[in-house]
Amino acid sequence: MLKKYGSIVFVFSILLIACSSESEDELIEGNSSYETPTILNKSTGTFQITDHFNNWLQQNGYDSYNFKGSVGYSYGGKTSSSETLNNQPVIFIHGNSDKADGWEDPINYFLNNGYNSNELYTFTWGDANPYNASSNYHSKEFLERVRAFIQAVKSYTNAQKIDVIGHSMGVTLGRKALKGGNAYDENYGSYSLGSPLDYVDTFIGIAGANRGLTSCYYSGTGVPTCNDVNGFYPGYLLWGTGPYGVSDFLTELNSNPVKEANNVYSIWSSADQVIGYGCIVYGKNTCRINTQDGEKYYDSAPYGHFGVKNLSGYYQLQMVKYHSTY
């Protein structure tokens, strides 16, 4: 009964969040002064990976992942083998119940500021159904899909270095996919992701719940997303001490000394309606990454959970290209 109630609470909160993201979009459209401008010249076009990239995936052992999906479920790639790179490829990893085209605003910003579509990549790691949000956790399937896509882009582009940007659950999935090592999924048991991916120049975590998710205080560990093995359970206090019982996945992720990339940054907002105001969990900021070199933060609307991703294109580009937070 508690598990069922917790799932209802979590799904209801996700649906409220989806509605609030529409309000953020209305604020964005009504004000042209934010850092990510209205599209100027270049646009994404059809939001789907190119036939050239898809053919390469099929020929190189990635066909079973179906990274391409339907329109809106992937992006990136060359149109012909003659195309060259002017920038390091950037891979975008979306959050829980989102999909690839949730990155359309940041990708458009990059396109209008010196990047080409063969340098920008994303795919959909889940089913993009908000009604299933409470069932998503750091599973073997999701981690292996994210890691395989990163490896595929690196091989396909033949770039020496790549950059990775994650949002929300995409932050913690991305961090583990890059760090590699041992992991556990109750549906599969223990497994290994392999060695750390040491070719990542910059990793950016936007609105991540690195120390847990505040909504998991109330839903309990019976909800998969909030479980204390590989979910976002933030633990509990006992006589004012703790937290105890923090998710095993998050505990290992934050204690692992391997750095996600040469340069690590976070972007977050104290007005985040998903993580919780102030991004605070038991007195500590859950949106910061313990290995980070710098950050950009906001403290008001429209920089909520989705606005902080959609409107921070300027800082995302500054971080990956110039290793700057200014």
N, C-alpha and C positions, 0 to 999 in steps of 0.2 A: 504493500500500500504506500509506504514511504517513497519507494523507488518511483512508483507511478506518479505520485504527487510532485516529486522533485522534477521529473521529466516535463510535466505540465508547466511548472513554474519556469523552467529553463526555456522551453519552446515559446511560452508567452512573452518572455523577456526578449527573445530573438525577434519575434514579430513586432514588438514595440520598437525595437531598434531599427528594423527595416523601415517602419513608418517615419521614425525620426531622421533617417538618412535622406528621405524625400524632402523633409523640411530643410535640412542642410543644403540640399541641391537648390532649393528655391532661393535661399540666402545667397548662394554662390552666383546664380544666374542674375540676381538683382544688384550685384555689386561687382564692378570690373577692377577693383583696386587690389584684389588678393594676388598672391605670388604666382598662381597658375592662371594664365590669361585665357580668354576665349580663343578658340582655334584661329590662327592667323593665316597660314598658307597650307601647310601639309596636314593631312589627316590620316588616320589609320587605314581607311578604306575598309575592305572586307576583313572583319576581325577573325582571322583564322590563319594557321600556319600555311606557308606557301607549298605548292605542289613539289617544288624542288627539295625543300626540307623534308616533307612527308615521304618522298621517294627515298631520300637518304636514310630516314629512320627505318623504313621497311627493308632496305638493303643491308642494314647494319645491326640487325637483331633487336630493334625496338618496336617492331610492329604490334606485338602483343599488348603494349601499353595504350594503344589507340590515343596518342597524345593530341591528334588533330581534332577529333570530335566534331560537333556541329559548329556552325557559325556562332561566334561569341565565346567558344570554349578553348581557344588557343590563339597564339599570335607569334609572328616572326618568321624569318628565313629569307633566303635569296630567291630571286626569280631565275637566275642563271648562274653557272659556275664561274663566269667571268667577273662577277661582283667582288669587290674587295672591302675590307673593313677600314674605317677611319677612327673608330673608337673601340674600346673594350666592350664586348657583349655584356648586356645587362639582363638578368633574369629576375622576373617579378613573381612572387609566390603569394597568392591570395589567402584570405582568412576563411573561417568556418562558415559553410553554406554559401559562400560567394563563388564567383567563377572568373575566368580569365578577363572578360571585358570589364570587370570591376576596376581594372587598371587603365581604362581608356584615357582618363584625364592626365595622369602622369606620363603615359606613353606619348600622348599628343604633345605634351610639353617638351619631352625629349626630341620628338620629331621636328619641332619648330625651333630647336636650339642646337642643331648640328648633328643629330643622330639620324640614322636611316633604319628602315624596318629590318634589315639584315643584322642589326646590332641590338635589337630589342625582342625579348622572348618571354612568353608566359603560356601556361596551360592550366587546365582545371583538374585538381587532384581528387575532388569528391564529387558528389552527385548534385551539388548546387541547390539543394532543396532545404529551405529554412525549417521545414517541419521535421527534418531528420537531424537538425543541428545538435540536439542533445545526445545523439548516438555516435557522434564523431569524436575520436580521441587520437592520440599519437600512436596509431596502429602501424603494424608491420607494412601493410599495404600502402598506406599514405607515405610513410617515410621512404620506402623503396621507390615509389613513383617519383617523389620529389628529387631524390638523389639520382635516379636514372635520367631524369630530364636535364638536370645540371650537367651530368657527365656527357649526355648526348650533345648538348649545345657546345660544350667545350671541344668535343671531337669534331663536330660538324663545322664549326667556325675556324678550327685550328688556331685559336687565339692562345697566346701564352698565359694571359690572365683574364678572368671574368669578374663581374660584379653581381651581387645578389641582394635583392630588396624584398623583405617580407612584411606582411601586414597581419596583425592580430594572431590567429593560430598559425599563420604562415611564418611568423617569427620563430616560434619554438620548433615547428617542423623543419624550417630551414636551418636553424642552428644545429639540430641533431644530425640532419642529413650531411652537413659539412663536417662536423666533428667526427662522425662515424662511431665505430666501437660497438660494444655489446648493447643489446636492448632486449626487451621482453614484451610479449603480447600473449595474454591468457589464451587466445585462440590458436596460437602456434607454439608457445613456449619461448625459450631463449633463442636468440639468433644474433648474428653479427652483420653490421652494415659495411664493415671493411675499414680500411685505413682512412684517416682524415683527408679531405680534399684540399691539398695545399696550394692550389692555383687560384685562389680567390683573393682578389686585391682588396675589395671593400664589401662589407656586409652592413646593411641598414635594417634595423628592426623598428617598424612603425606600429605603435599602439599594441605592443606585445604584452602578454601576461606571464612574464618570466618567473614570478614568484607565486603565481596562482591567480585565480579569478574570484572576484568578490562575490559574484552570484552563486558560487559553489559553497559559500558559507551556509546558504539556506537550502539548496537542493540536496546536499549530502553526497556521499560517495557512491550511492546506488545508481546515479546517473552517469553513463559512460564518459561524457565530456568532463565530469567532475570527479572521476574516480581517483583513488589514492595510489594507483599503480602507474598508469600512464595518462592520467587526465590532469585537470587544473586544480585539484584540491589543494587549498593553501594551508591546511593543517588547523590545529586548534590550540588554544591557550589552556594551561593548567595552573591555577593559582597565580595568574599573571605572568607565567613564564612560557616559553615556547617560541615559535609554534612547533608542535609535535605532529607527527603523522603527515607531513607534507608529501605530496605526490612523489613516488620513487623516481619517476621520469624527470621531474623538475629538479629534484635534489641532485641527481647524477649530472644533469645538464649544467647546473650552476657550479658544481664542484669539479667538473672536468677541466683540467688546466689548458687543454687545447683551445687556442683562439680561433674563432670562426673565420677570420680573414686577417690580412695584414693591417687593415684599418676597419674598426668597428664603431658604428654610430647608432644612436636611437633618436627617434622623432616621436613625441608624445604630447598629450594635452591633458591638463587638469580638468578640462570640461568633457572628458571622455565618458559617455553615458553607458558604455559597456564594461570597461575596466573598473569604473567607479571614480568619482570625483577625487582629483588629486593623485590618481594612480597609486593609492596607498593600500597596502596589505600588511596588517600588523605593524604599522609604523614605518614600513620600508616601501620604496618606489618599485612597483612591479614592472613598470614599463622600461626601466633602465636595464641595460645588459651589463653584467659584472665585468666584462672584458672591454667595455667601450672606451673609445678615445675622445669622444665628444658627443654633443647632443643638440637638438633644437626642440624647444618646447613652447606650447601655446597655453593660454589660460582662459579662453572665452570662445563663444560661438562665432562663426560656424565651424570651428575646429573641434568637432566632436570625433567620434570613433571613425567615421568615414571621411569627414571633412579634413582631418589631419593627414589622411592619405591623398585625397584628391586635390588638395590645395597646396601641398608642399613640394610640388615638382621642382621649383627653383632649388630648394635645399637638397632634395634627392640628387639632382644633377651636380650641385656643388660638392657634395660628399663623394660621389663615385668618381668624378672626373678630376677634381682639384683637392680632394681630402680636406675640405674646408667646411666649417659650419656657418660661414658668413656670406 
